[in-house]
């Protein structure tokens, strides 16, 4: 089954404790992206990647890191999480980064930073 | 500043009504406009529009893009309670970035 998986689905952590949210897709998509969704602000792009070893900042990259060492994986790293990073995070992937075509979204990771 | 604005922010109608959701945009180097439906979980893809004036249809849903006036509409005819959701508009633009509007929350009353 074609899908984007994220882990963990729920995470409660404390300020400053490094964490990684994994994202994996099995569709051989070139383009992958991370978003955060907050009430009243909608979905905002954090980072995206056109292909292996190619990553770029979205609209809200501060406090986040990503890597794309393999085509299928695109982990999101929070080196020192803060409460303002409490949010619902989505990973997405699609074919052909030039014209996103259909983005497939993962199930979401709800992160709470206390 | 690049932006996508959706209207209305919320809408309540009765089953069977027809609704029109709006999405306007101001971005550099527009590439495509996408519509998604979100029901308490991950967004699911509805349409991608790249050319003006060409209507995309899927059942009771249809969408069209006007690149001159920089907007798109999503129409839903004969609405059903299962259409209740947040509808998201997104634009892909320069450097392969994607920007989303804040969404329209649609509630269909039985």
Interface residues (C-beta under 8 A of the other chain):
Chain A: X31 X33 X35 X40 X41 X42 X43 X44 X45 X48 X50 X56 X58 X59 X90 X97 X98 X99 X100 X101 X102 X103 X104 X105 X106 X107 X108
Chain B: X31 X32 X34 X36 X41 X42 X43 X44 X45 X48 X50 X88 X90 X92 X95 X96 X97 X98 X99 X100 X101 X102 X103
